[in-house]
Amino acid sequence: SAEALKGEGTSYPTDVFSLGCIFYYVLTEGSHPFDFNNDNIRNGKFSWEALGTDTQLSHLASHLIDLAISRSPYRRPSASSVLLHP
């Protein structure tokens, strides 16, 4: 997460960030939303290209992943909210 890379410490939102990256990785069969680049993580620069946008699953997954990998830890959902997400 951006805060971890900046040395600001980690917390539950950092775990949610990691979970968002894992969701993306699994759904794209090995792609990383930040292209494995720490500068992209720090700057919040990610790509949806590998996930695609043509299915309902992609829309729902994109919404959850977008929240989970937000640059701001305050914008990320709680673990409980992730579990309740469709």
C-alpha positions in Angstrom: 0.0 0.0 0.0 1.1 3.6 -0.5 1.2 4.2 3.3 3.4 1.2 3.8 5.8 2.2 1.0 6.0 5.7 2.6 7.0 4.2 5.9 3.8 5.4 7.6 3.0 2.1 9.1 0.3 -0.5 8.4 -3.2 -1.3 9.7 -6.3 -3.1 8.7 -6.8 -0.9 5.6 -3.4 -2.0 4.4 -4.7 -5.6 4.6 -7.7 -4.6 2.5 -5.4 -3.0 0.0 -3.5 -6.3 -0.3 -6.7 -8.2 -0.6 -7.8 -6.0 -3.5 -4.5 -6.7 -5.3 -5.0 -10.5 -4.7 -8.6 -10.3 -6.1 -7.3 -8.5 -9.2 -4.4 -11.0 -9.5 -6.8 -14.0 -9.3 -9.4 -12.6 -11.6 -6.9 -11.7 -14.3 -4.9 -15.0 -13.9 -1.7 -13.3 -12.8 -1.8 -9.6 -13.7 -1.1 -6.9 -11.1 -3.2 -3.7 -11.0 0.0 -1.7 -10.5 2.2 -3.6 -12.9 4.4 -4.7 -9.9 5.7 -1.1 -9.8 6.1 0.6 -6.4 5.9 4.1 -7.9 2.5 3.2 -9.4 1.3 2.1 -6.0 2.6 5.4 -4.3 0.9 7.5 -7.0 -2.3 5.4 -7.2 -1.8 4.6 -10.9 -3.4 1.3 -11.8 -4.8 -0.3 -14.9 -8.1 -2.1 -15.4 -7.1 -3.4 -18.8 -6.5 -7.0 -17.7 -9.7 -7.2 -15.8 -11.9 -6.1 -18.7 -15.3 -4.4 -18.5 -17.7 -6.6 -20.5 -19.4 -8.7 -17.8 -21.4 -8.1 -14.7 -18.7 -9.9 -12.7 -16.2 -7.4 -14.1 -18.3 -4.5 -13.0 -18.9 -5.8 -9.5 -15.3 -6.9 -9.1 -14.0 -3.5 -10.4 -16.1 -1.7 -7.9 -14.8 -3.7 -4.9 -11.2 -3.6 -6.2 -11.4 0.1 -6.9 -12.3 0.7 -3.2 -9.9 -1.8 -1.8 -6.8 -0.5 -3.7 -7.6 3.2 -3.1 -4.5 5.3 -2.4 -6.2 6.6 0.7 -6.6 4.1 3.5 -9.6 6.0 4.8 -11.5 5.3 1.5 -11.0 1.5 1.7 -13.8 -0.6 3.0 -13.6 -2.6 6.2 -13.2 -6.3 6.1 -16.8 -6.7 7.1 -17.9 -4.5 4.1 -15.8 -6.6 1.8 -17.6 -9.7 3.0 -21.0 -8.1 2.3 -20.1 -6.9 -1.1 -22.0 -8.7 -3.9 
